[in-house]
Amino acid sequence: MHAYLAAAAVDGVKVDCQAGVGLVGSALGGGPAAARQFQAALEDSIAAHFPGNHAINCMCHSSENFYRFSRTAVARVSDDYYPRDPASSTPHIGACAFNSLYMGALVQPDWDMFQSAHPAGVLHGMARAVSGGAVYVSDKPGQHDFDLLRRLVLPDGAVLRALLPGRPTRDCLFADVLRDRQTLLKVWNANPVVGLVGVFNLQGASWDRNRRKFHVHDKRGQTLTTNISPADVESFRPSAAAAAAAAGDDGVSGGDSGASGSSRWAG
C-alpha cells in the first residue's frame, strides 16, 4: 500500500486505529507484543517509502502503542475533527491542549485538520497557531477563507510554528474549561524571540457520557475574563534552583510555589 501511494506522489500518511492492534493481540502473544511487531513494521515501511519520516500516528494513546514509537515522531492528540457537529468544536481544542500536556513529552502533538471557511474556522485556526504543530486544512475545493489562511502563514507559504507543544497554563490545569462557566483556556508556547499565550472561551459544550455524543449543555454563552502574564509562559519562569538561590534558600526546597517553579516543560 505505501509503495503504491508513494508511486502516486503521496508524500506522507496518517495511520489510524492503532490502539485496535492491542484488542486483537491476544492471539499474537498479547497486546503489547502485537503493538511492538506492528509498529516496527509500520516504521520500516515509512522509512522505505516516505523520506523525511512523513507519518502521523493516530488513535494511539494506549501505552502499548506510544511506548513503541522509535522513529515516527508525530501523533494525533485529539478525537476527529467533526465539521458537521457544532458541539464538537470547542471540546476538540480542549482535548488537544490537555492531551499535549502528557503526549508532548513523547511526541510532536498533532491537533488535526480543520476547515477554514467553517463557522468555527477562526477558533480552530488560532488554536493551531499556538499548538506548535502542523497547520493544515481539509477545505473543499473553492471553499476557503483566505483571510484566515494568510494570518497563519508568511507570504512565501511557510507556516509560523512555535517551538514547543502548546499546553495549558498552570492556572487552567485543574479547571473545567468546558463546563464550569468561569474558566477560559489559556495555552502557552514560545519561539526564539517571544512567548505566546492563546486564550479560548470553550465553555458550553462537552462530551455527554449518557448520550454518548458531544452536547451543547449551555446555549446562553457569556463573556469571561482572565489574567494574562509573562509567567504564563513556562520558559519565562526561573528554574527551581534559580528561584531558591534568589530567595537565599539552601537549594533543597523551592521558593514561593505560586510565583516560580520548574521549567521542565520547556526543556
Secondary structure, DSSP 4 states (H G I P E B T S, - for coil): -HHHHHHTT---EEE--TTHHHHTGGGGT-HHHHHHHHHHHHHHHHHHHSTTT-EEE-S--SHHHHTT-SS--EEE-SS---TT-GGGHHHHHHHHHHHHHHHTTTSEEE---B-TTSTTHHHHHHHHHHHSS---B-PPTT---HHHHHHHB-TTS-B---SS--EE-GGGTTS-TTTSSS--EEEEEE-SS-EEEEEE--TTEEEETTTTEEEE---S---------GGGSGGGSPPHHHHHHHTT--SSS-S-TTT----GGG-
